[in-house]
Each structure stands twice: as C-alpha cells, then as structure tokens.
C-alpha cells in the first residue's frame, strides 16, 4: 500500500538523509531484490560468509565469500532500479561453519565467561561475534579474550562489549494488551503482534513471556478492555509467542504508528533466511511507538537464559534505536510485509537501547499462520523454517 510505503519511506529518508522519493524507491528495491539474494545464497553456498545491504554511495548488495577466487561484480534490476552486487573475498569462515561453532560450542563458551554472552554471525566480516559485559574483557583487552574464545569455538571470534543488560521486553500489536504478571506482582503491559489463524479461528499473537491472562485495550478515549482467551504459549529455544482469541473474527490488520490511528493490512511475510543484514525494518511498541532501523544480525543467540535456557541462533537482531519494556510481542514489519514479533533487547548501563531482537514469523506454532487481507502466496513458496 502506498500509504504504508510513504510512512516507512519518511523514516528512511530521515535516517539516511535522502529525498522521500528516493527512500520509497530504495525500500521497494530492498523487497524486490530478495529473490536475487536467495539465488546468490544457493549459488555460493560452499563459500558464503554473508549477504548484506549497504547504502554508502547508493543502495547495493554485498556478498562476502571465503577463498581468494574473485567474482566479477553484477547487478539486478529491482523495483525499476539497477542495484549493484559487489563480491568481497577472503572471509575467514562460512556462515555454515559459524553456525556449527555455536551449535557445537555454545555451552563451552558460556562456561568460559561469568555471564552467558550473546552470540551472532556477522555477515559483514565472516566472524563469530561474542557480546560480553564490559567487566568480562579484562586488562589484556578484547583481542586477548577473542583469542581465548577462538580456541574454544574453532572459528575466528570478535568480542564486543557494548551491552550491559539484556532482558525480555515485558511488563509495561500493534495494540495494547494487559494482564496480571506474577513476576512483578501487578498488571503488566505488552504489545499485540500480528493476527494469526489456524484455518477455523483468528487470534492475536504476542510474546510468550507476557502475562497469560490478557485483555485487549481498545484504542480511543474510553480505552475499553476486551477479555481474551489464551490458546497456548511457546517460549523455548527459538520461539517466544503466545496466541489469544476473543469473540468473532479479527481482521488481519495492525497498528503501525505511535497514536494507533493508522491500520495496515498484512499482505505477505519475509522468511528469516531471506532477511539480510542492512534490511530496514520497522516496529511498533506500546512504550516506544514507531521506529525503523537496520537489521544487524540474522543469526543471533541472545545471552543468558532468555529462551527457557540457552537461545538458539535463530533470532534477528536490529540496531534499535528505540526499545523499552512494554514493546514485547509487537509487530516487526516493512510496509505491509510481516517480519516477526519483538522479544527482547540489549541496553547500555544508562538505559539506551543498543539493539532489539525478534522472533521471525517462520516460527509461529504448528497449525497457525499469518492472516492476510488478500490471498497469501502459494504455500509451497513458503520455506520450511530452521529449527535446529
């Protein structure tokens, strides 16, 4: 829808200091280039370290490969624009090798540090990024700690120490949902996500770590509450989602603005494996309203035990800029395309949001899918999600 594109385009234009018309074209090109980058993943799978979207000098695609054999630059026409594809070689490890290192050595890496770290595959460097608290680094610096962790993981490691606190964004869907939260001893607030369906009924999605008994708060002056019934919650490993139903059919719409005056339909989804670092996505939360930012990691394992134990590297991390308690469960989107549901965030010691992370809609519980305003693409076109 042109209204959705214009709203996101205005945020994009502000962020990158480009005219609105250019911002809208580049957002369209971002979506229209997905098929090309999916094909590149398959073509270079044995050498692929990562694919990212860059904007220095105009929007372009960067493919990072292992080995020294060069690959000539290419281009793809996306949304009427010619988007360059640049290949960089010499990456120290492939994405598959880095994911295997997390799967095989996550427990050892956690044991090597006082606080369980976050971990992510950096598609721009081909390295395993380990995010630690500042006091874990020690007097010898990041390089010494990275060398110690590399000896455990067996792949190149980069240590970053910019996160002081990681939490699930809870207790405070585009809409407001509230319920008693025993962990804080009072009513908590979350954000409803996308409308979902099992083929016979429609429901509201939100985060599994939100209160189980929820009411939906109707926007407007009266702010009337509508009681919801929980169908189930899935909150371990790679999922953080619960589903509630109310009375009657819920239209497949979501609020995308701070004041909850602009409803958007869901017309499609983006698989996690088709999401790229550098993609611009937006989210709406009850505490922070509406904002857009770049995807930082597509393969991210949040720190601690935020997934009822260690998290799998199946979460998508975004560079803020805004996230606070109460945003949990809220929709992550671009235009009318659904990406995921907000789970948690990393903060600095003074409370600034460094990144937030979301569960891709790939990982909705079995039997439930996104509800659409118009017929969805054929089911065979939707990829089977990775569940490790």
Secondary structure, 3 states (H helix, E strand, C coil): CHHHHHHHHHHHHHHHCCCHHHHHHHHHHHHHCHHHHHHHHHHCCCCEEEEEEECCCCCEEEEEEECCCCCCCEEEEECCEEEEEEEEEEECCCHHHHHHHHHHHHHHHHHCCCCCCEEEEECCCCEEEEECCHHHCCCCHHHHHHHHHHHHHCCCEEEECCCCEEEECCCCCCCEEEEEECCCCEEEEEECCCEEECCCCEEEEECCCCCCCCEEECCCCCCCEEECEEEEEECCCCCCEEEEECCCCCCCEEECCCCCCCEEECCEECCHHHCCECCEEEEEECCCEEEEEEEEEEEEECCCCECCECCCCCEEEECCCCCCCCCCCCEEEECCEEEEEEEEEEECCCCCEEEEEEEEHHHCCCCCEECCCCCCCCHHHCCCCCCC
